């Protein structure tokens, strides 16, 4: 695992992010593909890191992170927040998501495919994971993916909440985990209920626990942080997904940019001094909040802008 927090007092780093090492695999692989002339030592070091992460996760790590028999990646234990939805107030983990979170599976299956290029033995685990994902996450009655399966490590227990995490199964990563008619239904559902001019809501209005305003003191804000608050960074993978289910053509890229990216750019030019905020209210008029100039919000807009220019 990779640490996601280094205490200011020089204390022990915290390893409460199941996705950090998987994002590293995706980033390192993209770097190696885009920089084919990188020196041999650097390439060998990054490839070794990719292999070590995948092997370590398959074998099992802290906080009950490890590959299950179905090929999916389980993670989590009480009192620890392991996904990007990591708000915690004292001992209260606001959005625990213990079990098999949907975006963690997308990252895990992408990491396995990346590692399998050099180590074909990972193909079997990857195939099992894909089969399990297709059969266990789809909610036909609601037309989208469950947010977590095997909740609290209880086989068959699911969290059907409509959250944006599922969009990473369709866009935002090198390989889509979901395609065809189901992918289109996911994108359409997310567009209808989660998309705002300032990003994707972290929970759909009407779902249990939805909070439409990010306001108040630290406890109130953390209680709303991933319970309806909109996040600009999520528009990056959403734009990818929206275009992918429409054939990923030049026309679909341009339309997605006009519909979803342009409003954020207008905000950046009008209010943000060229930058974008961390979050915004889930309810209209989607007042911005959190850090006023957030790197990951702007980074995703820059990424999809570059893709649109190449289209």
N, C-alpha and C positions, 0 to 999 in steps of 0.2 A: 504494500500500500504506500501511498504518498501522503505526507502530512499536509493538512489544509490550514494549520494555524501554528505560528511560532510565537509563544508568549513574549511580551515586551520585556519581561524581567529575566529572559534567558532560560526559562524553565523548559520542561520536557515538551517537545512538539506534540500536537494532538493529531491523531489519525482517525478522525471521525468523518471520512468521506469515502464511500464505496466507489464513487464515480471518478475521482480525481485521477487514479492510475489508468483507468480505461480511456479517459480523455487524452492522457499522455500518449497512449498507444496510437490513437487516431492521429494526434498532432505529429508525433515522431514519424509515422508512416507517410503522412502527407509531405513532411519536410524532405524525406528521403526520395520520394517520387518527384518532387519539384526541383530538387538540387542533385541531379545525378552525378555531378562532378565532385561531390563532397569527398573529403579525404577518407582513406580506408579505415583509419583508427576511429574517426567519428562515426562512420557507418557501422562498424563492428560494435561500438559501444551502444548505439541506439538499438540495433537489432538484438543485442544481448539483453537490454532492458525490456524490450517488448516481450521477448521469450520468457524472461524471469517473471514479469507481471502475470502473463497468462498462466504459466505453470503454477505460480503461487496462489492465484485465485482458484484454479482448478483443485489444487491440493487443500486449500483452506487457510484462512487468515483470521486475524482478530475480529471481534464483534460478530462472530458467526458468519463471516463472509466465506462462501465456498460454493463450488458447483454441486448441484443436486443430481440425483440419478436420472432426472428427465432432461439434463443438459442445460437447464436454466441456472441462474445465479441467485442464490439465497443470501440474505444479509439482514443484520439487525438484531438488537437485543434491547430490553427495556432500559430507558434512561439515556439512550444514545440516538442522536439524529445523524443518519448516514447519507441521506440524499441531499440534493441541492435545496430541497425544502427543509431547511435546518433550524428554524426558529425554536428557541428554547428559553423559557422563563423559569429560573430556579431549577427545580426538578421536573417541570412540566415541559415535555416535548410536544409542541403544538401539532405537528403533522408527522407522527412516528414512521409510518409506512414500512413496518417490519414485515419481512417476507420476501417476495419477488416483485419489486417495483418495475413498471413497464419500461421506462426509459433506460434503466440499468440493464434490462435484457437486450435492448437494442444496442447499447454500447458493448456489452459482453459478446454478443454474436458478431458484431463488427470486429472486435479484437481477435476473436477466434479465427475469422476468415483472413485477417491480416497475418496472424502468426502461421496459419496453415500454408501460406505461400512457401515458407521455408521448411515447415515441419508438417507434412501431410497427415500425421497422426491426429492432429486437431480436427480434421474434417469430420470424424465420427461424432465427437462431442458437439460440434457445430450443427450437424444434421439433426441430432436428437433434440437440441435446443430449438431449432427452427420448427420441427414437428410439434413439440410441446407448446411453443408460442402460438402457433396457428390454432391449436385445439383448445387451449386453456384461457386465452385472454379475450377472445371475441365474445361480445355480448350482442347477440342477434336482436333481442327485443329493443335495445336502445341504440343500436347502430354505431357502437364505438367500442373501444377496448377498456377492459377493467384497468384501474390504476395500479392495483396490487393483487396478485394471487398468492394463495397459501399464506394469508395474513397471520402474523404472529407465529409463523411456521406451522400452522394447522392446515393439513392437506385438504384442498377443496374450498377453503374459506376465501372469499373474494371481497375486495373493496371496489364497487362499481362506480365510484364517484367520477363525474365528468371533469377531468383535469387536462391541462395541455401537455403533460408529459408524454402521452401517447403519440404526439406528432413526430417525435424522434424515431418512431418505428417506420415512418414514411419519408421524412426529409431531415436534413441537417447532418447526416452521416454518410460516409461513402457508399454504404450498401443499405438499401431498403429492406426491412424485415417483413413488411406487409405490402402487398401490391394488389392490383386488380380492383374488383368492385368494392371489396372491404376497405381498401386504402381510400378510395374515392368517398365512401360514406364517412370515414373518420374525418377526412379533410372538410367535407361539407358540414358535419356536425360541429366541428371545432370553429369553423367560420361563422356559423349561425349563432353560437352561444358563448364563445370565448373571445373572439376578435373584437378589439376596440381600436380607435385611432392611435392609442398610445401603447399598444402591445396586446398580448394575450392574458386574459384573466387566469389566475391560478386555480380557480374553482368556479364552476358555472353558477349563475344566479338560480335560486330555487333548490340547489343542493344543500343537504344538511350542513350547517356550519358556515354557510356563505357570509362573508363580511364585505360590504361594498365600499367602506371608507377606510382609508389608511390614515388614522389620526389618533390624537390622544397622547398619553404617556407611553413609556417604553413597553409596558405590559400590553396595553391596548394595541399599539402598533405591531408588536410581535404576534399578537393573536390574529391580526388581519393579514400578516405578511404573505402567507401562502394560502389564504382562505378566501380568495376573491380578488385581491390586489392584482393589477395588471403589470406585466413585465415586458418592456420593449425588446429585450434580447430574444424572447421567444418568437418574435416575428421572423427572425432569420430562418430557423428550421421550418416555420410554417410556410414561408414563401417558397422554399425548396420543395416542400410537400405539395403545395398547391399547383406548382408548375409540373412536378413529376406526374401527378395523376392526370394531367392534360397533355402528356406526351413530351414534356420538357422541351418544347420548341422555342424558337426565338419569340414568337408571338405570345406564348404563355408566360415567358419570363418578363417581357415588356408589360403585359397586362398586370401581372402580379406586382411589379414595381410601381406601376401607376396607382393601383388600388390600395396597396398596403404600405409600401416604403415611402412614397411621396408625402403622406401626411406627417410622418416622423421627420422627414427632412425639412418640411415647412416649419415644424415646431422648432427644430434646431436652429434654423435661420432667424426665426422670429423672436424666440425666447432664450434659447440655450447657448447663445454665443458659439454656435457650431458644435454643441454637445447635446447629449440626451440624458434624462434623469434615470435613476435606478428603477423607480416604480411609479405607478399612478393609481388613483382610485379605480376600482372596478365599476363603480356607478358613474353615470354621466354627471358633470362634464369631464370626468377623468382627470382631476387635478393631480399634477405631478407631486411626488414625494420622495423621501429617502435622499440619497446622494444626488445632488443636482447635475453632476457631470460624471457619469458612470462608464467605465471603460468597456464593460461587456455589452452594454446597450449600444454604444457607438460602434464597437467592433463588429457586431453582427450586421449592422446596417452597411458598414464598409464592405464586408464580405459579400453580401448579396448584390451590392452595387457593382462590384468587380465582376461578378458572374453575369449580371445583366449587360454590362458593357461588352463582355466576350460573346454574348448570345448573338 
